């Protein structure tokens, strides 16, 4: 269960509940959510109130997105959108 707590100011605050609580895959789920939401222009930050996204994962994704933006040639990459 993903609960959206707030979306003001471009900051999306989420809580992963239900089966995510205590699941060893929760950080990976949070990482995918963070990555997907950060691609949206209005989203400045994604905060998990339960702390499901470790800082090293956040740093890794932010660097990956910066690298992607730097190397972008605006050509389709074969992704399904």
C-alpha positions, 0 to 999 in steps of 0.5 A: 500500500502506497499512501500519499501524505502530501504533494505541496511545493513539489515535494511528494511525501509517501508512506509504504504500508501493508505488505511493505512493512518489514519486507526486504524488498521495500528499499528497492520498491522505494527506489523505483518509486523515487526514480519514476517520480523524480522524472516528473518536472513538477516533482522536486523531491520524494520523501518516504516518511517511514525512511524506506529509501536509504540515503546511498540509494537516493544518492545513486539515483540522483547521480544516475539521473544527472548522468542521463540528463548530461548524456541526453540527446533527446532521441527515443531510447526504446522505452515504453511510455 
